[in-house]
């Protein structure tokens, strides 16, 4: 299992990064909906910011292991 992880680390990190980025975009859409309805949106907006930045960082970091 460890050999598989070492060979395909870039693929796993890319996949997790794409999922994290997509989740962040979903939270961002929910935050926009809550803001337009004058409800509490700050928590969803903060979570979306964290997830979007984490997803982008994971995808960029995956390129280190692709070489």
PEWOWO-V764288 format. One record per residue. RES is the residue in one letter. NEAR is the number of other C-alpha atoms within 12 Angstrom. Layout:
res: {RES & RES}
near: {NEAR & NEAR}
//
This chain:
res: {X & X & X & X & X & X & X & X & X & X & X & X & X & X & X & X & X & X & X & X & X & X & X & X & X & X & X & X & X & X & X & X & X & X & X & X & X & X & X & X & X & X & X & X & X & X & X & X & X & X & X & X & X & X & X & X & X & X & X & X & X & X & X & X & X & X & X}
near: {8 & 8 & 8 & 11 & 13 & 14 & 15 & 20 & 25 & 23 & 24 & 22 & 29 & 26 & 21 & 25 & 28 & 25 & 21 & 27 & 29 & 23 & 25 & 27 & 27 & 21 & 26 & 26 & 20 & 24 & 25 & 22 & 18 & 18 & 17 & 12 & 11 & 11 & 14 & 16 & 21 & 19 & 18 & 25 & 24 & 20 & 24 & 27 & 25 & 22 & 27 & 27 & 23 & 26 & 27 & 27 & 21 & 27 & 27 & 22 & 23 & 23 & 19 & 16 & 19 & 17 & 11}
//
